[in-house]
Amino acid sequence: MNLYSKKQRWKMILLVVALILVAVSLFVSNEIVRRVSAREKERVEQWGAAIHKKMEMVRLTNNTFNQLREREREKIKLWSEATKEVTKISPLNGSSCFEFPLKIIQDNEDIPVIMMDNFGEITGFIHVDFDTNRIRKQYHHFSEKQLEEKLEDSLKALTQLWQKKNPPFTVEIYDGMFTTFYFNDSKTIIRLEKERDSLIQAFNHDLINNENMVPLLLIEPKTKKIIGHNLGKDFDSINVEQYIYRFSKVNEPIHLQLDDHTSSILYYDESPELKQLRYFPYIQFLAIGLFIFIGYLIFSTFRKAEQDKVWAGMAKETAHQLGTPLSSLSAWIDFLEAKDISPEVIQEMKKDVERLVKVTDRFSKIGSETPLNNTNISATVQSVCNYMRPRISEQVKVDLRLDKDARAYHNVSLFEWVLENLCNNAIDAMSGKGDLTVLVSKDKHHVYIDVTDTGKGIPASQYRRIFEPGFSTKKRGWGLGLSLVKRIISSYHKGKIFVLHSEEGKGTTFRIVLKKAD
């Protein structure tokens, strides 16, 4: 009868079912991750296309502004020529000659212009956003001449700023007299530029600097120039190669081609949500596994406690049931002593009754507080072997190798039960023929009891299973002997018992380890 093997079979079935469920769950989770990853890639590609659209928009806008500035420059040039003509035409020539140049001059409605002669003096200005009243209020203690000088200095400062953006041009008004025309962008261009910059800033905030998107980095391939990214303020542009290497490990870079002359490479990472989703199944299974493991430990503790109660209850009930027939047998022996019965027979009957009393005492100790005494362990082993020698086959040779000074904390009655079980199992394994060796040795802290037989041996896969309740290699065995042995050694003596060595066809050695007594 092998209850343990059936339990193992059910455990394997449940384990296989659990593994199948885990595999299915992982497959579903990975499929979800794959779909989310594909969607993120689409978003990244859309982001890259949007960046290129932005670049194209900026390029087209800049071309448009350059064209507008060029037209304004031509307009100012024409305006200067008209001014020149107006200064050259005498009123005696007729008013009709003034009409065309005056019309050109009047057409300039919003382009700021400052005129300066070849001596560096301001000769005039138009559409300059300059409040002379403000200067008068700020420098109210200045004289009229000082105010004029302050105004001229301010206009000269403006010419220095304007010529950096729009190169001035010089026109000869009279022979040897030149006028330089400095001009700035018209109010219309300035307003359009502000609107453009506002749109670009909004675009950058909503798209490029959007840290909620997938972390990405857009690079110009030849120069490694950073076109755009959304890595936040902590982005280190110096170590951009590290970002490229890290992102390339996660996802294949995307090559974007806007036209024949414009290309870029888009590197991107996984979003934090995708990373969490990728590791979530493993965290989930770890948490579930931990929960199941804790639950298993709790239920195992409860089951072990329940088994202990069953063991103790059965043992005490057995001791109780044996008590009545033992009392009766003792009375029958006393009765037989009064009859003409051989004394040798009476003596052997008394030994068996005493043996039954000892067995009853052992069962009564199960589940009770068991005192451990500082006793010579070799003497206990000697006593068990002396009892068993006349009761086993003469073909079994018993060899005792005892350390006479070996003392250990043990309960004599229960330990004798352990040793008897081990010896009986050894004799069964040898089929009643072979060598049984019991060795007692010690070191600084422990005492070792080795029981060796020359029987059929135990496979290595069964070293631990043989101590489980219900496991037995015998057809009619209940698998309780070695389980009881382990319980007595580990629970009552706080020691260890295990298979020290075994070889199939050659024999087995069981080792008991107890704490050495002082």
C-alpha positions in Angstrom: 0.0 0.0 0.0 1.6 3.3 -1.1 -0.5 6.3 -0.2 2.3 8.6 -0.7 2.8 7.8 -4.3 -0.9 8.6 -5.0 -0.5 11.9 -3.2 2.6 12.6 -5.4 0.6 11.8 -8.5 -2.1 14.3 -7.6 0.6 16.9 -6.8 2.1 16.4 -10.2 -1.3 16.7 -11.9 -2.1 20.0 -10.1 1.4 21.3 -10.9 1.0 20.6 -14.6 -2.4 22.3 -14.5 -0.9 25.3 -12.7 1.9 25.5 -15.3 -0.6 25.4 -18.2 -2.6 28.2 -16.5 0.6 30.2 -16.1 1.7 29.6 -19.7 -1.8 30.7 -21.0 -1.7 33.8 -18.8 1.8 34.7 -19.9 0.8 34.2 -23.6 -2.2 36.5 -23.2 -0.1 39.1 -21.3 2.6 39.0 -23.9 0.0 39.4 -26.7 -1.4 42.5 -24.9 2.2 43.9 -24.5 2.9 43.2 -28.2 -0.2 45.1 -29.3 0.5 48.0 -27.0 4.1 48.1 -28.2 2.9 48.2 -31.9 0.6 51.1 -31.0 3.4 53.0 -29.4 5.5 52.5 -32.5 2.7 54.0 -34.6 2.6 56.9 -32.2 6.4 57.4 -32.4 6.2 57.3 -36.2 3.4 59.9 -36.1 5.5 62.0 -33.8 8.5 61.8 -36.2 6.3 62.8 -39.1 4.9 65.7 -37.1 8.4 66.9 -36.3 9.2 66.8 -40.0 6.1 68.7 -40.8 7.1 71.3 -38.2 10.5 71.6 -39.7 9.0 72.0 -43.2 6.6 74.6 -41.8 9.5 76.5 -40.2 11.5 76.3 -43.4 8.6 77.5 -45.6 7.8 80.3 -43.1 11.4 81.5 -43.0 11.5 81.6 -46.8 8.3 83.6 -46.8 9.7 86.1 -44.3 12.9 86.3 -46.3 10.8 87.1 -49.4 8.8 89.7 -47.4 12.0 91.3 -46.1 13.5 91.4 -49.6 10.4 93.1 -50.9 10.5 95.6 -48.1 14.1 96.2 -48.9 13.2 96.9 -52.6 10.4 99.1 -51.3 12.8 101.1 -49.1 15.2 101.4 -52.0 12.5 102.7 -54.2 11.4 105.0 -51.4 15.0 106.4 -51.1 15.2 107.0 -54.8 11.9 108.8 -54.7 13.1 110.9 -51.8 16.2 111.7 -53.9 14.1 112.7 -56.8 11.9 114.9 -54.7 14.9 116.7 -53.4 16.3 117.3 -56.9 13.1 118.5 -58.5 12.6 122.3 -58.2 9.1 123.6 -57.7 9.6 125.7 -60.9 9.5 122.5 -63.0 5.8 122.1 -62.2 3.8 120.2 -59.6 3.1 117.2 -61.9 6.7 116.1 -61.5 6.2 115.6 -57.8 3.2 113.3 -58.0 4.9 110.0 -58.7 7.8 110.2 -56.2 5.5 111.7 -53.6 3.1 108.8 -54.1 5.9 106.3 -53.6 6.9 108.1 -50.4 3.4 108.1 -49.1 3.0 104.4 -49.8 5.4 103.6 -46.9 2.9 103.3 -44.1 4.6 101.0 -41.6 8.3 100.5 -42.5 10.6 102.3 -39.9 13.3 104.3 -41.6 16.1 106.4 -40.2 18.3 108.6 -42.6 21.8 109.6 -41.8 24.1 111.8 -43.8 27.8 111.1 -44.6 28.8 113.2 -41.6 26.9 110.9 -39.2 24.1 113.3 -38.5 20.5 112.2 -38.4 18.7 113.9 -41.3 15.2 112.4 -40.7 13.2 109.4 -39.7 9.8 107.9 -40.3 7.5 105.3 -38.6 10.0 104.9 -35.7 8.2 103.8 -32.6 9.8 106.5 -30.6 8.1 108.7 -28.0 9.8 112.1 -27.8 7.4 113.2 -25.1 8.6 110.4 -23.0 12.2 111.6 -23.4 11.1 115.1 -22.4 9.4 113.8 -19.3 12.3 111.6 -18.3 14.9 114.3 -18.9 12.8 117.4 -18.0 15.8 119.3 -16.7 17.5 119.1 -20.1 17.6 122.1 -22.4 16.1 121.9 -25.8 19.5 121.3 -27.4 20.3 118.6 -24.9 17.0 116.9 -25.7 17.7 117.0 -29.4 21.1 115.5 -28.8 19.6 112.7 -26.6 17.0 112.0 -29.3 19.7 111.8 -32.0 21.8 109.5 -29.8 18.8 107.2 -29.4 18.2 107.1 -33.1 21.9 106.3 -33.8 21.7 103.5 -31.3 18.7 102.1 -33.3 20.6 102.2 -36.5 23.3 100.0 -35.0 20.7 97.4 -34.0 18.8 97.6 -37.3 21.9 97.2 -39.6 22.6 93.8 -37.9 19.3 92.5 -39.3 18.8 94.5 -42.4 21.9 95.8 -44.2 21.5 99.6 -45.0 22.1 101.2 -48.3 23.5 104.6 -49.3 22.1 107.0 -51.9 24.0 110.1 -53.4 21.5 113.0 -53.1 23.9 115.6 -54.5 27.4 115.6 -55.6 29.5 114.6 -52.6 26.5 114.4 -50.4 25.2 110.9 -49.4 22.4 109.7 -47.3 22.4 106.2 -45.7 19.0 104.6 -45.1 18.6 102.3 -42.1 15.4 100.4 -41.8 13.7 97.7 -39.7 11.1 95.1 -40.3 7.6 96.5 -40.8 5.0 96.1 -38.0 3.2 93.6 -40.2 6.3 91.2 -40.3 7.0 91.6 -36.6 3.4 90.7 -35.8 3.5 87.7 -38.1 6.8 86.5 -36.6 5.3 86.7 -33.1 2.3 84.7 -34.2 4.6 82.1 -35.8 6.8 81.8 -32.7 3.8 81.5 -30.5 2.5 78.6 -32.7 5.9 76.9 -32.7 6.2 77.2 -28.9 2.7 75.7 -28.5 3.7 72.9 -30.9 6.9 72.2 -28.9 5.1 72.1 -25.6 2.3 69.9 -26.9 4.5 67.5 -28.9 8.2 67.7 -28.4 8.2 68.5 -24.7 5.3 66.2 -23.9 6.9 63.9 -21.3 3.8 61.7 -21.2 4.6 60.3 -24.6 7.0 57.5 -25.3 10.6 58.6 -24.5 12.2 59.4 -27.9 15.1 61.2 -29.5 15.2 62.6 -33.1 18.8 62.8 -34.5 20.2 64.2 -37.7 22.3 61.1 -38.8 25.4 62.8 -40.3 26.0 65.5 -37.7 24.4 63.8 -34.7 22.5 67.0 -34.2 19.5 66.7 -31.9 16.4 67.7 -33.8 13.9 67.1 -31.0 13.3 65.0 -27.8 10.8 64.7 -24.9 13.3 63.6 -22.3 12.7 66.5 -20.0 15.0 68.8 -18.2 17.3 66.0 -17.0 18.3 65.2 -20.6 22.1 65.2 -20.9 22.9 66.3 -24.5 26.6 65.6 -23.9 26.0 61.9 -23.4 23.6 61.5 -26.2 25.4 58.4 -27.4 24.4 56.6 -24.2 20.7 57.4 -24.9 21.1 56.2 -28.5 22.7 52.9 -27.4 20.1 52.3 -24.7 17.1 53.0 -26.9 18.6 50.9 -29.8 18.7 47.9 -27.4 15.0 48.3 -26.7 13.6 49.2 -30.2 14.8 49.2 -33.7 15.4 52.9 -34.8 13.1 54.4 -37.3 14.6 56.1 -40.4 12.5 59.1 -41.5 12.9 60.6 -45.0 11.1 63.9 -45.6 12.5 64.6 -49.1 15.6 63.8 -51.1 17.8 66.1 -48.9 16.2 65.8 -45.5 16.5 62.6 -43.3 16.6 61.7 -39.7 16.8 58.8 -37.3 14.2 58.3 -34.5 15.3 56.4 -31.4 12.7 55.6 -28.8 12.2 53.7 -25.6 9.3 51.9 -24.1 6.8 54.0 -22.1 6.8 53.5 -18.3 3.3 52.0 -18.6 4.5 49.4 -21.1 7.4 48.4 -18.9 5.1 48.0 -16.0 2.7 46.0 -18.1 5.6 43.8 -19.3 6.7 42.9 -15.8 3.2 42.9 -14.3 2.5 39.1 -15.0 5.7 38.1 -13.3 5.0 40.3 -10.3 1.5 39.0 -10.2 2.6 35.3 -10.3 5.2 36.1 -7.7 2.6 37.6 -5.4 0.2 34.7 -6.0 3.0 32.2 -5.5 4.0 33.8 -2.3 0.3 33.9 -1.2 0.0 30.2 -2.1 3.2 29.3 -0.3 2.2 31.1 2.9 -1.2 29.4 2.7 0.5 26.1 2.1 2.7 26.6 5.2 -0.3 27.6 7.3 -2.4 24.6 6.2 0.6 22.3 6.5 1.1 23.5 10.1 -2.6 22.9 10.8 -2.4 19.5 9.1 0.7 18.5 11.0 -0.9 19.6 14.3 -4.0 17.6 13.4 -1.8 14.6 12.5 0.1 15.0 15.8 -3.2 14.8 17.6 -4.3 11.7 15.6 -0.9 10.1 16.3 -1.1 10.9 20.0 -4.8 9.9 20.3 -4.1 6.5 18.5 -1.1 5.8 20.6 -2.8 6.6 23.9 -5.9 4.6 22.9 -3.6 1.6 22.0 -1.9 1.9 25.4 -5.3 2.0 27.0 -6.6 -1.0 25.1 -3.4 -3.0 26.0 -3.8 -2.3 29.7 -6.7 -4.7 30.3 -5.3 -7.8 28.6 -1.9 -7.2 30.2 -3.5 -7.2 33.7 -5.3 -10.4 32.8 -2.1 -12.0 31.4 -0.2 -11.2 34.6 -3.0 -12.9 36.6 -2.8 -16.0 34.4 1.0 -16.2 34.9 0.5 -16.1 38.6 -2.1 -18.8 38.2 0.3 -21.0 36.1 3.1 -20.6 38.6 0.9 -22.4 41.2 0.5 -25.3 38.7 3.1 -27.8 37.8 4.5 -25.8 34.8 8.1 -25.6 33.6 9.8 -22.6 35.2 11.6 -21.8 31.9 8.2 -21.4 30.2 6.9 -19.2 33.0 10.1 -17.1 32.8 9.7 -16.6 29.0 6.1 -15.7 29.4 7.1 -13.0 32.0 9.6 -11.6 29.5 7.0 -11.2 26.8 4.6 -9.6 29.3 7.3 -7.2 30.4 7.9 -6.5 26.7 4.2 -5.7 26.2 4.3 -3.5 29.2 7.3 -1.6 27.8 5.5 -1.2 24.4 2.4 0.1 26.2 4.6 2.6 28.0 6.1 3.7 24.7 2.6 4.4 23.2 1.5 6.2 26.3 4.5 8.7 25.9 3.4 9.7 22.4 1.9 13.2 22.6 3.0 13.8 26.2 5.9 15.8 27.6 8.9 13.5 27.2 11.8 14.0 29.5 15.3 13.5 28.0 17.9 12.1 30.3 21.7 12.3 30.2 22.2 8.6 29.7 24.9 6.4 28.1 23.6 5.8 24.6 25.8 2.8 24.1 24.2 1.1 27.0 20.7 1.7 25.4 21.9 0.3 22.1 23.5 -2.7 23.9 20.2 -3.4 25.6 18.2 -3.4 22.4 20.6 -5.7 20.6 20.7 -8.1 23.5 16.9 -8.4 23.4 16.8 -8.8 19.6 19.6 -11.4 19.2 17.6 -14.5 20.4 14.5 -13.3 18.4 16.0 -12.9 14.9 17.3 -15.4 12.4 20.7 -17.1 13.2 21.7 -16.2 9.6 21.8 -12.5 10.6 25.1 -11.6 12.1 24.9 -8.6 14.5 28.1 -6.5 14.9 28.2 -3.9 17.6 30.8 -1.2 17.6 30.2 1.0 20.6 31.9 4.0 22.2 31.4 3.1 25.9 31.7 6.8 26.9 29.1 8.2 24.5 26.4 10.0 26.4 23.4 11.7 24.9 20.2 13.4 25.9 17.5 10.8 25.1 14.4 9.0 26.4 15.5 5.4 26.8 12.1 3.8 26.1 11.4 5.8 23.0 14.9 5.5 21.6 14.8 1.7 22.1 11.6 1.8 19.9 13.5 3.7 17.2 16.4 1.3 17.2 14.1 -1.7 17.1 12.3 -0.3 14.1 15.6 0.4 12.2 16.9 -3.1 13.0 13.7 -4.8 12.0 13.6 -2.8 8.7 17.3 -3.8 8.1 16.5 -7.5 8.7 13.5 -7.3 6.3 15.7 -5.6 3.7 18.2 -8.5 4.0 15.4 -11.1 3.8 16.6 -12.6 7.1 20.2 -13.2 6.0 23.2 -10.8 6.1 25.2 -8.5 8.3 23.7 -5.9 10.7 26.2 -3.4 12.1 25.4 -0.8 14.7 28.1 1.8 15.2 28.1 4.5 18.0 30.6 7.4 17.7 30.9 10.9 18.9 32.5 14.3 18.2 32.7 17.5 20.2 29.0 18.3 20.0 27.1 15.3 18.7 26.7 11.6 19.1 26.2 9.4 15.9 24.4 6.1 15.7 24.8 4.3 12.4 22.7 1.3 11.5 24.1 -0.6 8.4 22.7 -3.6 6.6 23.7 -5.6 3.6 20.2 -5.7 2.1 18.8 -4.6 -1.3 19.4 -0.9 -0.8 17.3 2.2 -1.4 17.2 4.3 -4.7 18.5 7.8 -4.2 15.2 9.2 -5.3 13.5 7.6 -2.3 15.9 8.9 0.4 13.4 11.5 1.7 10.2 9.7 0.7 10.8 6.7 2.9 10.2 8.9 6.0 6.8 10.1 4.7 3.6 8.6 6.2 2.1 6.0 3.8 5.2 5.3 1.8 6.3 1.7 1.8 8.2 -0.7 -0.4 6.5 -3.7 1.1 3.3 -5.0 -0.5 1.6 -5.2 2.9 3.3 -2.3 4.6 1.5 0.7 5.9 4.5 3.0 5.7 4.3 4.1 9.4 7.5 2.6 10.9 10.1 5.0 9.5 7.6 7.9 9.8 7.3 7.1 13.5 11.1 6.9 13.8 11.6 10.3 12.3 8.9 11.8 14.5 10.4 10.5 17.7 13.9 11.6 16.7 13.1 15.1 15.3 10.1 16.0 17.5 11.0 14.5 20.9 14.8 14.3 20.7 15.4 17.4 18.5 17.8 15.3 16.5 18.1 14.2 12.9 17.8 10.9 11.0 18.6 10.4 7.4 20.1 7.9 4.9 23.8 8.4 5.1 24.6 6.0 2.3 22.8 3.4 0.2 23.7 1.3 -2.9 21.2 -0.9 -4.6 22.1 -4.6 -4.1 24.7 -3.8 -1.5 23.0 -2.2 1.5 22.0 0.9 3.4 23.2 3.0 6.3 20.9 5.1 8.4 22.4 7.8 10.7 20.9 9.2 13.8 22.4 12.5 15.2 21.7 13.5 18.8 23.0 16.2 21.0 26.0 15.1 23.0 25.6 15.3 26.8 28.2 16.9 29.0 
